[in-house]
Amino acid sequence: MIGLMGSGKSSVGRALSRLLRWGFVDTDSAVEKTVRRSVRDIFLCDGETRFRALEKRAIAAASKASGRVIAVGGGAVLDAGNRRLMRRSGTVVYLQISPEAALRRLGKGGARARPLLAARDGKTPLAIMRRLLGKRRRLYIQCAGVKIRPGSDAPARVAERLLEKLKQ
């Protein structure tokens, strides 16, 4: 599962894993468990480069087993090795969502907790989210085998729609 933060990768991924009776891995959670620190703390103290290295390891570890739904961080597609590994490991699903919708889903508290959305140089979280999508959209599309728009559907409904697409 790939897409912007707030697109529903984790919640839809969990719902899909239940439908498939597969395991579920959220690579952000896997990183946090490995280093016993939050993603936010890693970003703020060690920087994005360190986080991306840890994320790359988590993706590689999660991809070794079959029968798993894996939700990766929104920026995982920035690394060509991650993109190759994800495509080789299974079907990559892109949850397509607008920056505005992603921010609504995150809510004010959720947006504040995301280090990449911290207002810098007078840029609002919306401007930052638009810039992130601008940098990543092409990579999301290139990497994905399946694309789906969650819209306002609940994660369980998106997972059902996604399962139908996957069966086709």
Contacts in CASP RR format, 6 or more apart in sequence:
PFRMAT RR
TARGET T0000
AUTHOR 0000-0000-0000
METHOD contacts of the structure
MODEL  1
MIGLMGSGKSSVGRALSRLLRWGFVDTDSAVEKTVRRSVRDIFLCDGETR
FRALEKRAIAAASKASGRVIAVGGGAVLDAGNRRLMRRSGTVVYLQISPE
AALRRLGKGGARARPLLAARDGKTPLAIMRRLLGKRRRLYIQCAGVKIRP
GSDAPARVAERLLEKLKQ
1 8 0 8 1.000
1 9 0 8 1.000
1 10 0 8 1.000
1 12 0 8 1.000
1 13 0 8 1.000
1 16 0 8 1.000
1 69 0 8 1.000
1 70 0 8 1.000
1 71 0 8 1.000
1 72 0 8 1.000
1 93 0 8 1.000
1 95 0 8 1.000
2 9 0 8 1.000
2 72 0 8 1.000
2 73 0 8 1.000
2 74 0 8 1.000
2 76 0 8 1.000
2 77 0 8 1.000
2 86 0 8 1.000
2 92 0 8 1.000
2 93 0 8 1.000
2 94 0 8 1.000
2 95 0 8 1.000
2 140 0 8 1.000
2 143 0 8 1.000
2 144 0 8 1.000
3 9 0 8 1.000
3 73 0 8 1.000
3 74 0 8 1.000
3 77 0 8 1.000
3 94 0 8 1.000
3 95 0 8 1.000
3 96 0 8 1.000
3 97 0 8 1.000
3 136 0 8 1.000
3 140 0 8 1.000
4 74 0 8 1.000
4 95 0 8 1.000
4 97 0 8 1.000
4 99 0 8 1.000
4 102 0 8 1.000
4 129 0 8 1.000
4 132 0 8 1.000
4 133 0 8 1.000
4 136 0 8 1.000
5 73 0 8 1.000
5 74 0 8 1.000
5 102 0 8 1.000
5 106 0 8 1.000
5 114 0 8 1.000
5 116 0 8 1.000
5 117 0 8 1.000
5 129 0 8 1.000
6 97 0 8 1.000
6 102 0 8 1.000
6 105 0 8 1.000
6 106 0 8 1.000
7 95 0 8 1.000
7 96 0 8 1.000
7 97 0 8 1.000
7 102 0 8 1.000
7 105 0 8 1.000
7 150 0 8 1.000
8 95 0 8 1.000
8 97 0 8 1.000
8 105 0 8 1.000
8 150 0 8 1.000
8 155 0 8 1.000
8 158 0 8 1.000
9 26 0 8 1.000
9 71 0 8 1.000
9 72 0 8 1.000
9 73 0 8 1.000
9 74 0 8 1.000
9 95 0 8 1.000
10 26 0 8 1.000
10 28 0 8 1.000
10 71 0 8 1.000
11 155 0 8 1.000
12 95 0 8 1.000
12 150 0 8 1.000
12 155 0 8 1.000
12 158 0 8 1.000
12 159 0 8 1.000
12 162 0 8 1.000
13 24 0 8 1.000
13 69 0 8 1.000
13 71 0 8 1.000
13 155 0 8 1.000
13 159 0 8 1.000
14 24 0 8 1.000
14 69 0 8 1.000
14 155 0 8 1.000
15 155 0 8 1.000
15 156 0 8 1.000
15 158 0 8 1.000
15 159 0 8 1.000
16 22 0 8 1.000
16 69 0 8 1.000
16 159 0 8 1.000
16 162 0 8 1.000
16 163 0 8 1.000
17 23 0 8 1.000
17 24 0 8 1.000
17 68 0 8 1.000
17 69 0 8 1.000
18 159 0 8 1.000
19 159 0 8 1.000
19 160 0 8 1.000
19 163 0 8 1.000
20 67 0 8 1.000
20 69 0 8 1.000
20 163 0 8 1.000
22 67 0 8 1.000
22 68 0 8 1.000
22 69 0 8 1.000
23 67 0 8 1.000
23 68 0 8 1.000
23 69 0 8 1.000
24 68 0 8 1.000
24 69 0 8 1.000
24 70 0 8 1.000
24 71 0 8 1.000
25 58 0 8 1.000
25 62 0 8 1.000
25 68 0 8 1.000
25 69 0 8 1.000
25 70 0 8 1.000
25 71 0 8 1.000
26 70 0 8 1.000
26 71 0 8 1.000
27 55 0 8 1.000
27 58 0 8 1.000
27 59 0 8 1.000
27 62 0 8 1.000
27 70 0 8 1.000
27 71 0 8 1.000
27 72 0 8 1.000
27 73 0 8 1.000
27 76 0 8 1.000
28 39 0 8 1.000
28 55 0 8 1.000
28 71 0 8 1.000
28 73 0 8 1.000
30 58 0 8 1.000
30 61 0 8 1.000
30 62 0 8 1.000
31 39 0 8 1.000
31 42 0 8 1.000
31 51 0 8 1.000
31 54 0 8 1.000
31 55 0 8 1.000
31 58 0 8 1.000
32 38 0 8 1.000
32 39 0 8 1.000
34 54 0 8 1.000
34 57 0 8 1.000
34 58 0 8 1.000
35 42 0 8 1.000
35 54 0 8 1.000
37 45 0 8 1.000
39 51 0 8 1.000
39 115 0 8 1.000
40 113 0 8 1.000
40 114 0 8 1.000
40 115 0 8 1.000
42 50 0 8 1.000
42 51 0 8 1.000
42 54 0 8 1.000
43 51 0 8 1.000
43 115 0 8 1.000
43 116 0 8 1.000
44 115 0 8 1.000
48 115 0 8 1.000
48 116 0 8 1.000
52 75 0 8 1.000
52 78 0 8 1.000
52 79 0 8 1.000
55 72 0 8 1.000
55 73 0 8 1.000
55 76 0 8 1.000
55 82 0 8 1.000
56 76 0 8 1.000
56 79 0 8 1.000
56 81 0 8 1.000
56 82 0 8 1.000
59 70 0 8 1.000
59 72 0 8 1.000
59 76 0 8 1.000
59 82 0 8 1.000
59 85 0 8 1.000
59 86 0 8 1.000
60 85 0 8 1.000
62 68 0 8 1.000
62 70 0 8 1.000
63 70 0 8 1.000
63 85 0 8 1.000
63 86 0 8 1.000
63 88 0 8 1.000
63 89 0 8 1.000
70 86 0 8 1.000
70 89 0 8 1.000
72 82 0 8 1.000
72 86 0 8 1.000
74 136 0 8 1.000
75 132 0 8 1.000
75 136 0 8 1.000
76 82 0 8 1.000
76 86 0 8 1.000
77 83 0 8 1.000
77 136 0 8 1.000
77 139 0 8 1.000
77 140 0 8 1.000
77 143 0 8 1.000
78 135 0 8 1.000
78 136 0 8 1.000
78 139 0 8 1.000
83 139 0 8 1.000
83 142 0 8 1.000
83 143 0 8 1.000
86 92 0 8 1.000
86 143 0 8 1.000
87 143 0 8 1.000
87 145 0 8 1.000
91 145 0 8 1.000
91 146 0 8 1.000
91 166 0 8 1.000
92 143 0 8 1.000
92 144 0 8 1.000
92 145 0 8 1.000
92 146 0 8 1.000
93 144 0 8 1.000
93 145 0 8 1.000
93 146 0 8 1.000
93 147 0 8 1.000
93 148 0 8 1.000
93 162 0 8 1.000
94 140 0 8 1.000
94 141 0 8 1.000
94 143 0 8 1.000
94 144 0 8 1.000
94 145 0 8 1.000
94 146 0 8 1.000
94 147 0 8 1.000
94 148 0 8 1.000
95 148 0 8 1.000
95 149 0 8 1.000
95 150 0 8 1.000
95 158 0 8 1.000
96 140 0 8 1.000
96 147 0 8 1.000
96 148 0 8 1.000
96 149 0 8 1.000
96 150 0 8 1.000
97 105 0 8 1.000
97 149 0 8 1.000
97 150 0 8 1.000
97 151 0 8 1.000
99 126 0 8 1.000
99 129 0 8 1.000
99 130 0 8 1.000
99 132 0 8 1.000
99 133 0 8 1.000
100 126 0 8 1.000
101 151 0 8 1.000
102 129 0 8 1.000
103 111 0 8 1.000
103 125 0 8 1.000
103 126 0 8 1.000
103 129 0 8 1.000
106 114 0 8 1.000
106 117 0 8 1.000
111 117 0 8 1.000
111 125 0 8 1.000
116 128 0 8 1.000
116 132 0 8 1.000
117 125 0 8 1.000
117 128 0 8 1.000
117 129 0 8 1.000
119 125 0 8 1.000
119 128 0 8 1.000
120 128 0 8 1.000
123 131 0 8 1.000
141 147 0 8 1.000
146 162 0 8 1.000
146 165 0 8 1.000
146 166 0 8 1.000
148 158 0 8 1.000
148 161 0 8 1.000
148 162 0 8 1.000
148 165 0 8 1.000
150 158 0 8 1.000
151 158 0 8 1.000
153 161 0 8 1.000
END
